[in-house]
Amino acid sequence: MWSVFGYQRAGMTTGEVDSSHLVMLAHPARVIGQIEEAVRATAH
């Protein structure tokens, strides 16, 4: 959890997914959704 604290302290948006193993393999739709949300938030 220390890394999450550092990200939040730097003003970054973080999220958590309860997963027993590599989240990109276990929950690909959630990962894609987070990436798409980040792109929309930073698009000019």
Buried (B, 14 or more C-beta within 10 A) or exposed (E): EEEEEEEEEEEEEEEEEEEEEEBEEEBEEBBEEBEEEEEEEEEE
